[in-house]
Amino acid sequence: MWRSIGALIALLVLAGCAPPVDPNAPLQVKVSGDAFSKDITLTGPLFHQERLASYAGETWGLRSFVDPKAHTATHQLYAQLDYDKNIANNVYYAADNSARDYKPKVIYRERCGRSQYCTIDTDHLTIDVDEATLRANAASGMAFKFSANSGYAVIVKVSPRMIAAQLDAEQRVLSGAVVVGQTVPSGESIVTASNSPPTPPPPDEKPAPTGNIFRGLTPRDLPSGGGIVVDRVDPGTPAELAGVQVGDRITGYDGHPVKTVQELQNLIAKTPPGKRVNMDLIRHREPVTVSPQS
């Protein structure tokens, strides 16, 4: 079943008994996986807010799936939405605070029943949030609006601390600090805690040199020879105009394979001004080629 039934059941159980999150406590991310899946699941803390009138409230949090071998990660926003049981069969729409549209997936519906004492139905939804978007909003946080054809609408907020906790846990997995089958026994889980912005590169990574590389492109080396990832693309620069995005993995430049920032720098230094070159990328596990002008 998609992304593991076990992870979904655990998330639903947690949602039903999610305690208030101390705003000053380190945020805990549950790390779990087993021998039957290439992905490691990172389940962030769940937040809850009460609503007035006939609506009971919302519960939400982040969940991530990390593939250590492919050195990739995908993310989801999970939301549990409670509403009056007389509003049934909602069709949902979602958008973030940049007016970007998302397609919510209803993964589970809890029906209240016919009892006069039962007034609230609950829908459990997810929307996919890509790595580049999550990283681009790490400092400011994000907000998502869920709207239904019934007229029901709510806004949930993903704070910078929530994003930092997910990215910190992701970095621990990708750097090899947390390994399923070793640090985490197969089929079990551990909890990591983060109360700070995303961690800087570990000592075995080479930080990107200061200044803009390729007039607006700032890459860095991934750990353990994982390649090059784009950390920043300045607006209006050749890289941005060519379509390079934050989170892209650079695999080739002007026909040459590249595995480190230093290799990329050496090739860029040899590129005559004004020349248009092909840059090979991996984006969401798919190959992409862009042609920026030096």
N, C-alpha and C positions, 0 to 999 in steps of 0.2 A: 504494500500500500504506500501511497505517496508520502515520502519524508518520515515514515515510521509511525504506525498507529500508536506505539507506546509513548512517543513524544507528545502526541496530540492528547492522549488520555491524561498524561501527567499534567499538561497545561490546563485542561479543563478542571481537574481536581484542584489544582492550585487556585484557579479562578474562583472556585466556589468558597474558598476559605482564605482569601488573600488578606493578610493583616495590613494595617496602615504602615506605610514606609516612613521611617524616621528620616526627615530631610537632611539631618547631619550625619547619619550613619553611612558607612561605605556600602555601595550598592553591590549586591551579590548576584553573580551570574552562574547558573548551574551548567556544568559541562558534562555531557553524557555521549555515549556511543557504544557500538558493539561490532562484532566481527562480521556482521551481515550487511553493513552499510559503509560506503567510503566516506560519508559525511559525519562530522562531529556536530552535535546539536548544542547550541548555546541558548539557554532560556533565561532572559533577564527578569528582574522583579516586576510584579504586577501592581499597578496603581489603581485606585478606585475613587470615584467622586459621586456623592449623592445628588439626586435631582429632586425638584419639587413637583407638586401636583401628582399626576398619574404615573410619572416615570420614576423608576427605582434608582437608576444610576448606570454608570459605565465602569468597566474594568479593562485595562489595556496594558500592554508591555511589548517589548521587542523580543524576537527570536531569530537566531542566525544558524546557518548551515555552512560549515567550513570543510573544504576538501584539502587536506594537507599535501597530498601528492600533486594535485593540479595547482595548488597555491591560490585557490579562489574561495570566495565567500559570497553567499546570498543572504538576504535579510527579509524579515517579515514584520509588519506591525499586526499584533493580535488584538482584537477588541471584542469584549463581551458587552452587548447592548441590551438593556432591559427596557421594556415598554408595556403599555396597557394591553392586556390579552385580547381586547376587542379590535386591535390593529393587527391584522394577520397578513401573511404572505408578502412581507416587504421585499421589494426589489431595491438594492442599494447602489449608490454611486458614491465616489470619494474623490477628494482633491486636497492638495496640500496648500500651504500658505503662499506658494508661488503660482497658484492656479494650475498646477500640473494635475492631470486626471489620472486616476487609478481604477482598477477593476477589482472590487471586493469579491471575495469568495466566501459564501456561507458554508462553513464546514460542519456546523451542528446547530440544531434548533431544539430548544426545550419548550414544550407546550405546558401551560399551567394546569389545564384540566377544567372540569366543570364546576368545581366547588365554589361556593359564594365567597369563601375566604381566600381563594387563590385569584390574584388580579394581575400578575406580572408574567409575561412570556419573555424568553431570552434567546437572542441569536448570537452565535459565535462566528466571527468573521476574521479573515486575514487579507492583507494587501501586501504585495511584493514591493520592497524598497531597495533599489540597487545600491551597490557599494559606493559608487561615485557620489550619489545624492546624499547618502548618510554621512560620508566624510566631508562633503561640502558644507553641511549644516552642523558639524561637530561643535563649533563655537557658539552658534546662536540657538540651536535647537530647532524643532519643527512643530507644526500644528497640522492636523488632518481633520477635515470635515466629512462626516458620513451623513448622507442624505438618502431618504427612502421615498418611494412613490406615494406612501401614505401621508407625507408631509413631515414625518419624524426626522429630525436633524440634530446632530451633536458634534461637538468639537473636542478632540482629545489632543493633548500636548505631549511631545517627546522632548524631554529636557536635554541640555548638553551633558548632564551627568549620566543619563540613561545611554546616550550614544557613546560616551567615553567608556562606560563599563563594558558595552558590547565590543567595541574596538580593542579594548585592553585584553579581553578574554580571547578575541580572535588572534591578536598578536602573539599571545602565549602559545596558542595552538600552532600557528604558522612558524614560530621560532623554534618549536620543538620542546618548549618548556613543559607543555602538557601533551601527553601522548596516550591515546586510548590503547589499552592492552599493557601499558606500563604505569604511567602516572595514574591513569583512570582504568581500573579493571574493566574488561569487556562486559557490557551489560549493566554497569554501575555508573555512578556519577560523583563528581566533586563540586565544590563551590569555590569560585574565586571572588575577590572583592576589589572594588576600585572606587576611590573617592576623589579622583583627580582627572585632569584632561588626559587624552590618549597618550600612552607612554611613548617616550622617544625611542628611536631605534636602539636595539641592544648593542653591546660592544662589538659583536661580529659583523654588524652592518656598517657600510660606509655612508655617512650622511652626504647629501647632495652639497656640492660647493656653493658658497654664497654667490648671490647675483643671479640674474636670469640666464638660464641655459636655453639656447636656440631662440633667443629674443622672446621669452615669455613662457618657456616650458621648464618646469623644475621636476626632474626625476630623482629617484633614490634606488639604491640597491636593495633587493629583498634578501632575507637571510638564507643561508645554506644554498647559495647559488640559484635562487629562485627566479632570477632575472631582474628586470627594471620595471618599476611602477611609477606612474605619473602622479605626483603629489599636488601640483599646482599648474594652472594654465591661466595666464594673465589675459584679461579681455582686450580685444583689438589687436592682438599680436599675431604673427604668422601661424603659430601653433593653433591658436583658437580659431582663426579664420579657416584653417585647413580641416578643422573638425576634431582635433585631439581633445580628449576628455580626461578629467580627473579619474583615476582608477584604471586607466588603460595600462596594459603591460606592453612595453616596447620590445620587439624581438628582432627587428631588422632596420637598417638605415642605408639607403642608397645601394641596395643589393647586397649589403654585408650583414651577416648575423651579428647581433650584439647581446651580450649577457651581463655587462656591467656598465655603470655610469661612465667609468673611465674610458671604456671602449667607445661609447657613444660620443663623449667629448672629443676624443682623438679624431673621429671621423668628421664631426661638425667643424673642427678647426681646419680641416683640409678642404672644406666645401667653399668654393668661390662665392662671393656675395651675388645675390640675385638668382642663383641656380635653384631650380625646383627639383626636389628629390622625393623619392618614395620612402615612406616610413611604415614599416609593418607592425601592426598592433594585434593584441588579443583583447577583445571586449566582450564580456559576458560569455566567455568560452568560445567565441566565434572570431575567425581572422578578419581583420579590417586593414585596408591600406589607405593612407592619406598622403597628400603631396604638398607639404609646406614649402614656402620659398625662403631661402636663406637670406 
